[in-house]
Amino acid sequence: MDPVTLGLCSQIDLDLEVQRASRGQPAAAPAGDTLLPASMTESLEVGADRSAKDESEDELDADAVFAKLSSLKSTSQDEDEE
């Protein structure tokens, strides 16, 4: 649990203690993917990253999208009346 949530200290006190504890420690290396710089993405075309699968997809049909919802409806009216 968070000590601030438990009411043991304020957020400012916690931030000061974390800062004090991390003094002298090397900065953490970024983990995972990071964002590309804007200079690299300025020349990209809109929609250039679409795969062949996306291009071959047909437009969505409302009947196909909502077809499964009708099977989820409860068939008994007794539950709704209560």
C-alpha positions in Angstrom: 0.0 0.0 0.0 1.0 3.6 -0.6 2.0 5.4 2.6 0.2 8.5 1.4 -3.0 6.5 0.9 -2.7 5.1 4.4 -2.2 8.6 5.8 1.3 7.9 7.1 2.8 10.9 5.3 2.0 13.6 2.7 3.0 13.3 -0.9 5.5 16.0 -0.5 7.2 14.2 2.3 7.3 11.0 0.3 8.8 12.7 -2.7 11.5 14.3 -0.6 12.4 10.9 1.0 12.5 9.2 -2.4 14.7 12.0 -3.8 17.0 11.7 -0.8 17.3 7.9 -1.1 18.1 8.1 -4.8 20.9 10.6 -4.4 24.2 9.2 -5.7 22.4 6.6 -7.8 22.9 6.5 -11.5 19.8 7.5 -13.6 17.7 4.5 -14.6 18.0 3.6 -18.3 14.7 3.8 -20.2 13.1 0.3 -20.4 11.2 -0.8 -23.5 10.3 1.2 -26.5 10.4 5.0 -26.6 8.8 7.5 -28.9 10.6 8.6 -32.0 11.7 12.2 -32.3 9.4 14.5 -34.2 12.1 15.1 -36.9 11.9 11.4 -37.9 8.1 11.3 -38.1 7.5 14.6 -39.9 8.0 13.1 -43.3 5.8 10.0 -42.8 2.8 9.8 -45.0 -0.6 9.4 -43.3 -1.7 5.8 -43.4 1.6 4.6 -44.8 1.9 2.0 -42.0 -1.2 0.1 -42.9 -0.7 -3.6 -43.5 -2.1 -5.6 -46.4 -4.7 -7.1 -44.0 -6.1 -3.7 -43.2 -6.4 -2.8 -46.9 -8.3 -5.9 -47.7 -10.8 -5.5 -44.9 -14.3 -4.6 -46.1 -16.3 -1.9 -44.4 -18.0 -3.1 -41.3 -21.7 -4.0 -41.6 -23.9 -3.0 -38.7 -25.8 -6.3 -38.9 -22.6 -8.3 -38.6 -21.3 -6.3 -35.7 -24.6 -6.5 -33.7 -25.5 -10.1 -34.6 -23.8 -11.6 -31.6 -25.6 -9.2 -29.2 -29.0 -10.7 -29.9 -27.7 -14.1 -28.6 -26.6 -12.4 -25.4 -30.1 -11.2 -24.5 -31.8 -13.2 -21.7 -34.7 -15.2 -22.9 -36.6 -15.2 -19.7 -38.8 -12.2 -18.9 -39.0 -13.2 -15.2 -35.5 -11.8 -14.4 -36.4 -8.4 -15.8 -39.7 -8.1 -13.9 -38.1 -8.6 -10.5 
